[in-house]
Amino acid sequence: MNERRDNLGLPLPPRKPETGRPLLWVAIDHQGGYVEDIYLVNETGKTLENVIVSTGGCQTFDDDLLTLTGSDNEYKNIADGDALKIDSYDRMADSDYILQINIKIQIDGKQIKLRSLVAKGGFKEEVLLWS
């Protein structure tokens, strides 16, 4: 974050360097063309006992707004260092979508609820949990 650039590629004013370590984040993997896969990356140092991912969001049609809901997908025993594919989208065909990702994680018997919002045009990655 301390080396951010604006939309024109110019450096933004300096920020205090991030000293925390990302433990969980959502990352995008470009698959060629306009297709991009969305992954949840586990760097907690522990196995995620249970992960429930649901996606939803909205789509715009002229002046109308349509809400979207997806089904819950459950995954078990995600090892430290593993990346879990949670969704994919087409930047061109899905450019009028706003994707919301809800994640429930059970680790060491505790449940954590996280949320990420992918705006139109997508993003590169988003840290959900810092050390």
Buried (B, 14 or more C-beta within 10 A) or exposed (E): EEEEEEEEEEEEEEEEEEEEEBBBBBBBEEEEEBBBBBBBBBBBEEBBBBBBBBBBBEBEEEEEEEEEEBEEBEBEEBEEEBBBEBBBBEBEEBBEBBBBBBBBBBBEEEEBEBEBEBEEEBBEBBBBBEE
